[in-house]
């Protein structure tokens, strides 16, 4: 399923990134570009990343890049 419409990023891509060792939203944005546009997908991307890494979901504040 598409998670980030702005960059056409799917949940599979996020899970693959987690399997390669990505463990936070900043790294995920650097590698895939997820949440670099409008930022609406940040929460779902973080949830998928946490689930993939076996972490409990923790609240986080995300600020989209200003580029």
N, C-alpha and C positions, 0 to 999 in steps of 0.2 A: 504494500500500500504506500502511496505517496505521503510523506511526512512534511516535506518542504516543497511547496508548489513553486516558489520563486526560483529554486535551483534544481528542481526535479529530483530530489533525493528520496529514496525509499527506505522503509524500515530494514530491508535486507542489507542495504549499504551501511546503515548504522550498526547493525549486528556484526557485519564483517569487520568494520573498523574496531569495534569492541574486542573482537577475537584477535585482532592484531595488537591490542594493548591500549587503545584509546580509552581513557577512563574519566574524561571530563568534557564539558561542553565546549570549552575553549579549544582543546585539541581537535574535537570533532569539527568545529567551524574552520579551523586551519586546514584540515585535511580534505573535508568534503564541501565546505561552503555552506553547510546547514546553519540556519538562523542568522545568516549574514545579510539578508534582505530586510523584510518587514519585522522579523523576530517572532511572528505568531507561532511558529513551529517549535520554538525553544523548549517549551514545557514537555511536549510529546517526545521530542528528540532526547531530552534528559531522562524521561521515564524509560524509554527503550534502552538507552545506554545503561541505566541503573539495572534494569531487568537482565540485560545481557551479561553484566558483570556480577550478578548475584547480590546487588546492593539493595538496601532498603531505600525507597524514595525519600529524599530530603528536600525540604523547600530551598529554593535558591532564587536569587535575584539575578536577572539577566538583562544586560543592556546591549541592544543591537549595535553593531559598529556604525560609525557615522560616515562611512565611505560610500 
